[in-house]
Amino acid sequence: MRFVTTSGQAPPASLTWALFDGLAPDGSLYVPERIEEWPPEDIAALPSLSLADIGRRVLRPYLAGDIDEPTLASIATGALNFPIPLVEIEPGVHALELFHGPTLAFKDVAARVMARIMSALHDGGDPTTILVATSGDTGGAVGHAFHDVPHMRVVILYPQGRISPTQEAQLTMFNGDEGSNVRAHALAGSFDDAQGLVKAVFADAALLRRVRLSSANSINIGRLLPQMIYYFHAVAQLMRLWRQDASGGTSRPDAFARPSIFCTPSGNFGNLTAGLMAKRAGLPISSFVAATNANDVVPIYLRTGRFEPRPSIQTIANAMDVGNPSNFDRMLWLYGGRHAAMSRDLAGSSHDDAEVRATIRRVWETRGYLLDPHSAIGYLGVRQQRADAARVFLATAHPAKFGEIVEPIIGRAIPTPPALAEALARPPHVLTMERSLSALKGVLGG
């Protein structure tokens, strides 16, 4: 498998090149040259597969020729070692709980897979620096996934004062460790400012000759591909439920007859792009919903056909505070730039903070299910869809990560999961950095 760029202005690259290069030489994003469609019999076999088995099958077409089968099996088994359950919280509405990994966020899945792939492909020479901008969860997941991985170091940039205290605790938990290969730096400004610095560094050819850099943001193809896994895993669980219903004498149809609608809370849109790629590969998902907070440039595009990036707006769903989502270029590539084609597969919805707070309270009081702000937006987006479909929203973060927001809404404390308690117990060690390209070059050693 080779990887091409969304602009088509750079030559095709191998997996290793695309993975370690991060951003393509033409400034655009890598995508697989083709998305192989699964045969129907492989889709039908999904309910019999474990999460790790599904991971192997999803990744195999894209890693073939670079990663052998035993190594791929080891990567999938080692990375995907926590549950991703599908939970029905009300009739026909399911939460795909992606927050049972070590940093309690969906990004654990892709970051852990990516770290192991990069370790397997590294040439053993000079260390590679993973440079990542984060709006909240990405940095913590990447830092944890790459911590102590040989030949790798991580530099994380995050917007000071615009992430939750628990997110900052997870981001900075390795800052105080002597010799740690993970460092997180706070800078004044927004996520878009941090990501702008990352893009500027990757456009600096002189620096790239001195420092081996790659990215673990969703601009990196190594982050994108593993995110397809849990869409297949979700459909596998739906198919098991439908088969159980059929064996019990109910009339619910099988996986190929019943429509399913997935809603992805979206910020930089890598997670949704992976779902659209999974559908292109033959996964029986009828349609998607792109649910956002007030940063609704993609829902506006879906309604009007105009994509107009703007400065991000700060909300209580801070990991989605992105005003110029990078992965929109990949979405356009998937649909050949055709607004009408994208709109057939994808609807948009946007929700303000007041609506999110009200939803967290109502779902807790009526269903006994606790949502974080991002998952609440996913719930809101899918709840608006047709009731005869199986509706799935991605629950992207554990509510304890946003206790300072959620606890006042529900009027009670949220028990702290052990993984989060470990981060919070560490003495705070915040490193600040001037918001400038020269300051970032200094941190990188360039």
Secondary structure, DSSP 8 states (H G I E B T S, - for coil): --EEESSS-S--B-HHHHHHH-S-TTSS-EEES------HHHHHTGGGS-HHHHHHHHHHHHHTTTS-HHHHHHHHHHH--S---EEEEETTEEEEE---STTSBTHHHHHHHHHHHHHHH--SSS-EEEEEE-SSHHHHHHHHHHTT-TTEEEEEEEETTSS-HHHHHHHTTTTTSTT-SEEEEEESS-HHHHHHHHHHHHT-HHHHHHS-EEE-STTSHHHHGGGGHHHHHHHHHHHHHHHHHHHTT-----TTTS-EEEEEE-SSSHHHHHHHHHHHTT----EEEEEESS--HHHHHHHHS----------SSGGG--SS-TTHHHHHHHTTT-HHHHHHHEEEEE--HHHHHHHHHHHHHHH-----HHHHHHHHHHHTS-TTSEEEEEE-B-GGGGHHHHHHHHTS-----HHHHHHHHS----EE--SSHHHHHHHHT-
